[in-house]
Amino acid sequence: MSFLGASAPPGISEPPLYPARFSLDACLCLLVALHMVEQKECLMVGDIHTGYVVVPHGAVLAEELEQRCVKTDRVPSDWVRPFRLQTGTRGSP
């Protein structure tokens, strides 16, 4: 059964867990959105040229990602960055 009717794109065979991926993606997006609205710290993993994902911040996760960067000859500060949504305050009209 597909999540919200989602299925693999035409011409692509559907792996057994493909529909579950949509559910996982939706849950992760909701979790990150809630963190951002509450102005909690998140991690931006990746870069704007090759793609990135924003995930909830976790010290253990950040450390693991930084270690993986070192193992793959990447500069951790270029690939794993703290991220927090900055909201402005509205002034009086």
C-alpha positions as CSV (number, residue, x, y, z in Angstrom):
1,M,0.0,0.0,0.0
2,S,1.3,3.4,-0.9
3,F,1.5,6.4,1.5
4,L,-1.1,9.0,0.3
5,G,-1.3,7.3,-3.0
6,A,2.4,7.8,-3.7
7,S,4.2,5.2,-5.8
8,A,7.4,4.9,-7.9
9,P,7.7,7.2,-10.9
10,P,6.5,5.7,-14.2
11,G,9.0,3.3,-15.7
12,I,10.8,2.7,-12.4
13,S,10.2,-0.6,-10.7
14,E,9.1,-0.1,-7.1
15,P,11.4,-1.5,-4.5
16,P,9.6,-3.3,-1.7
17,L,10.1,-0.4,0.8
18,Y,9.5,2.5,-1.6
19,P,6.1,3.5,-0.1
20,A,7.6,3.4,3.4
21,R,10.2,5.9,2.3
22,F,7.6,8.5,1.7
23,S,6.2,7.9,5.2
24,L,9.7,8.3,6.7
25,D,10.4,11.4,4.6
26,A,7.1,13.0,5.7
27,C,7.8,12.2,9.4
28,L,11.3,13.6,9.2
29,C,10.0,16.8,7.5
30,L,7.4,17.2,10.2
31,L,9.9,16.7,13.0
32,V,12.4,19.2,11.5
33,A,9.5,21.7,10.9
34,L,8.5,21.5,14.5
35,H,12.1,22.0,15.6
36,M,12.5,25.0,13.4
37,V,9.2,26.6,14.5
38,E,10.3,26.2,18.1
39,Q,13.7,27.7,17.1
40,K,15.6,24.6,18.2
41,E,18.9,23.9,16.7
42,C,19.1,21.7,13.7
43,L,22.0,20.4,11.5
44,M,22.4,21.2,7.9
45,V,24.2,18.2,6.3
46,G,25.6,18.6,2.8
47,D,26.1,21.7,0.7
48,I,24.1,23.9,-1.6
49,H,25.9,22.7,-4.7
50,T,25.4,18.9,-4.3
51,G,22.4,18.9,-2.0
52,Y,21.7,19.0,1.7
53,V,19.2,17.9,4.3
54,V,18.2,19.6,7.6
55,V,17.8,17.3,10.5
56,P,17.2,17.8,14.3
57,H,20.5,18.5,16.1
58,G,22.0,15.8,18.2
59,A,25.5,15.9,19.7
60,V,26.1,12.2,18.9
61,L,24.8,12.6,15.4
62,A,26.9,15.7,14.8
63,E,30.0,13.9,16.0
64,E,29.4,10.8,13.9
65,L,28.8,12.9,10.8
66,E,32.0,14.9,11.4
67,Q,33.9,11.7,11.8
68,R,32.5,10.4,8.5
69,C,33.6,13.6,6.8
70,V,37.1,13.1,8.1
71,K,37.2,9.5,6.8
72,T,36.0,10.7,3.4
73,D,38.5,13.5,3.2
74,R,35.9,16.3,3.6
75,V,36.2,19.3,5.9
76,P,33.5,18.7,8.5
77,S,32.7,22.4,8.9
78,D,31.9,22.6,5.2
79,W,29.5,19.6,5.4
80,V,27.9,19.7,8.9
81,R,26.7,23.0,10.2
82,P,24.4,24.0,13.1
83,F,21.3,25.6,11.7
84,R,18.5,27.6,13.5
85,L,15.6,29.4,11.8
86,Q,15.9,33.1,12.5
87,T,12.6,34.8,12.8
88,G,12.3,38.6,12.7
89,T,10.0,40.6,14.9
90,R,7.3,42.7,13.3
91,G,7.3,46.3,14.1
92,S,4.3,48.5,14.6
93,P,2.6,49.8,11.4
